[in-house]
Amino acid sequence: MISPYEIVSKSALPALRSMVARRLQEDHHMTQQQAAVALGVTQASVSNYNRRTRGMMVNLETDPVVSGAADRIAQELSRESPNQQETLKSMTDVLDYIRFSHLMCSLHGDLEPAFPVEGCYACDGALSGKDFERLKVLSGV
């Protein structure tokens, strides 16, 4: 059984980083090294994004919310003094949107054909950062 978080970390996060790296280079005229520093990854990772050998398990460019968010994240990271906490929050919000919107379901089905993706609600999530009562009840704490 593959966790939604595994799918997000191995496919959606690299895809989002790839989108942002591309925008940093094309729209904000950053080098691979500058884009890597801004994203907190290696220059080799950015090179792999450019060659499309990393971050290509899923195409998120077609979703206007993800695409627009990538634009805004790149814009923030291109500033002289980017707000890294706000950028990290934005990236987390985008990844939550990807999960909650079930954008990874077809990939999950490809990766784990025996898993019943149709009707799955594992990505829906019920907890927020401010409400852990359900988890406490579930765990008996």
Summary of the structure (lengths in Angstrom):
residues: 141
radius of gyration: 16.7
end to end distance: 26.2
largest distance: 53.2
contacts: 381
relative contact order: 0.15
helix: 60%
strand: 1%
